[in-house]
Amino acid sequence: MKFILGKKQGMTQVFREDGIVIPVTRIQAGPCVVTQVKTKEKDGVNAVQFGFGKQKNFRLSKALQGHLKDVAWNEKESPRNLQEIKVEKHNLKKGDIFTVKIFTPGEKVQVTGTSKGKGFQGVVKRHRFKGSLATHGHKDQLRMPGSIGAIDNQRVLKGTRMGGHMGDEQVTIKNLEIIEVLPETNDILIKGAVPGAKNSLILISCNDGEIIVENENNEEAKKETVSEVKNIEEPADVVEEKEEKSETNLVTEDKQN
């Protein structure tokens, strides 16, 4: 299973080679870091918690600072948004980082986001009621809901469609096609519209495949980075300063002897 968090940038269009225009949604997805790996034996569920975005550490509570201490982006910033998803089989470890490279063009994914809030709306817009006739005894009742129940029940049944708050709900759209993946800008282009306003948080997931980790959090990788740092050649001026210091130290030792 593959998944990633992102931020909706807006809509644009892409031209195919045959000249057909494809409307796409541009999403800035990743990089994401694994903040916690839950197991059924210890936590009661097999899940992966991962973070996206950046936030100053002083804005976090002490408990959250301690939770994200080992996976912080740097000394002053930590992941801003945390998401947990149930996964039975995976190869992820705490501290692993993955980007949009886990997806390829042509894949079918499902996108989850929070729909735009519309405030209080009537039944015509909220439930697509037809409305009443404009004449034949009707007066100012074009967009009214009409009867809300029979006389026998003497109550309004649960689930009766009425006016009320519309939008601002979690919406999932399935089988959306990935048109293009841009690793250099961490962007992904998905065909069609996705739920949510601009800069809203988006979850992209796919049941097929596994996540390819950019830098695995293991001892071998740490040893390689340490060896690379040791093998880096020092600048000439630094080498000369070290030689001069060693010569002066030898002279002082001879004088003392």
N, C-alpha and C positions, 0 to 999 in steps of 0.2 A: 504494500500500500504506500502511496506517495501523497504528500500533503505539504502545503506551504502557506504562510500568511503574507498578505500584501495590502497595499493601499490603492484604492481606485483613483486613477488620474483623470479619467474622462474618456470620451469616445472620439474616434477618428475613422479613417477609411484606408483600405489597402487595395491597390490595383493588381490583379493577377496578370499573368503573361498574355492571356487572351483578351485583356481589356475589361474584364468584369470587375465591378467595384464591390468590395466586401466591407460592410460596416463592422468595426471591431472596437472592443473596449481595452484601453491600455491600463495595465495594473503593474505597479511597482511591487514585485514580490521578492522577499528575502533581502539580504541573507538572514537566515534564522539559525538560532543556536539552541541545542537541547539543554534545557534547564533541569529536568528531572525525568528519571525513568522509573515508572511504578510497576510493581509485580503483584500478582494475585496473592502470593504467600505473605508479603509484607504489608501491602496497601489494600488488598481485596479486589484489585482490578489490574489488568494488564493495559497500561496506557503510557503515552509519551507526552511530556509537557515541553513546549518549546516557546521561545521568545522572538519577538520582531521589533524593530525600531530601536531608538536610543532615547534615554532619559537621564537627567542628572541624578546622581546618587542621593543628594541632599533632599530631593523630593520624595524619596521612598521612606517607608517606615523602617525601623531598625530590624524588624523580623524579616522584611522583604530584602533588605540589604544583605543580611546574613544568608538568605536563601540563594541570592544571585551573586554571592561573593566570588565563587569559583568560575562563573561563566560570564563575568562582566566584560564588556567590550574593551574597556581600559580602566584606569584608576578612578576616573570621574564619571563614567557613563555605564549604564546597565540596560538590558532589554526593557522596552516600554510596555509592550503588549504580550501577555502570556495566553497561550491556548493549549488545551489538553484534548487529546484524541485517543480513543481506544484502539489499540493495535495488538493483535495476538502474536504475530511473528515479525521481528524486525532485527536489524543489526546496528542499532543506534546506541551510543553511550553518552553520558553526561559530558557536555563540552563540545560535542560534534557540531560542525557548521555545514549547512547545505544551502544551495542557491537555486535559481531557476533552471540550472543545467539538468536537474532531475527530470524535466519535462522535455518533450520533443514535439515539433509541429505535426499536426494530424491526430494527436491523441484526443480522446473524449474525456472530459473532466466534469465534475460537479462543483458549482460555485455557491457558497453560502455567504450571505450578507444581511444587513439590516436595512429594510426598505425605507424609503423617504416618508417622514411623518407628514400627514395631511391635515391633522387637527380634527375637529368635530365636523363630520360630513353627514348628509342626509342619505336616505335609502336609495335614491336614484344614482348617486355617484358611488356609494359604498357597496351596494348590493345589485346595482344595475336594474332597478325597477323601471318599468315602462312609464309609470305615471298615469294620471287620470285624463279623461277627456276635457277639452277646453270649453265644452258647452253641454247642453242637456242637463241643466240643473246644477252644474258644478260652479262653485265660486271660490277662487283662490285656493284650489285644491289640486293643482296640476302636479305638484311634486310631493304630495302627502302620502304616507304609507297605506292609508285605508284601515280596514278592520284588523285588529290584532288578536282576535280570538272569538270563540262562540260564547253564548250566554250560559251554557250548561256548566262549563268548568269554573266559572266565576273567578278566574285568575288568568294571568298571562303565562303561557307555556314557556319553559326554558328553551332557549335557542331561537326564539322568534326574532326575525331579522328586523332591526330598527336602525335609526340613526345613532351614531356614536363615533368614538375615536377611530381614525383610519390610519393605517400605516405604522411605521416604527415597530415592525415585527421581523423576526428572523425568517428569511426566505431562502430556499434552496432550489436552484435550477440545475437540472441534470443534462448530460449529453451535449455539452457545449464544446465546440472544436477549438483547439489551439491552432492559430494561424501562423504565429511567429514567436520565437524566443530570442531575446536580446540580452545575452549574458554581460556585455560590456556596460549596460545601464541598469541591469537587474529588472528589466521590463518583460512582460509577457502580453501578447496580443490575443484576445479571445473573441471569437466570432459572436456578434450580436451584443445585446445589452445584458448587464448583470445588475442585481439588486444593490441599492445603496446610493448615497449621495457622493459627491466628489470628496476625496480624502477620507472616505469611510473604510473601515477594516473589512477585508475580504479573505475568506478561507477557500483555497483551491485544493481539491483532493481527487485522487484517482485510485481505484481498487487494484489496478494492474501495476506490476513492477515494484522495485525497491528503491529506496533513497540512496543516492550516491553521495557519500560524505566528502566534503572538500578537504578537510584536515582532520584526520582521526585523532581522538584524544587517547593515545597509548604511549607506552614507554619507548618503543622503537622510533616513533616520530620525534619524540623529545630528544633522543640520543642523536638523531640525524641533524636536528637543528643546532644542537650544541656543537657537533663536529663541524658543521658548516661555519659557525661563528669562529671557531678556533682556526680554521683554515683560511680565513680572510686575511689578505696581506695588509700590513699596516703601512700608512703613508711614510714617505722617505724622511720628512722632518721629524716625525715621531721616533723613528728608528735612530736618527742622529742624536736626539735628546737623550734617549736611553743609553746610547754608547758613551756620551759625555758624562752622564751621571755615574755609570759604572767605572769610568776612568778616574773620576774624582774620588769615588769611594776607595779605589785601590791605593791612590796616593795618600789619603788620610790614614789608611790602615798601615802603610809603610812607615809614615811618620810616627805613629803611635808605637810601632814595634822598635 
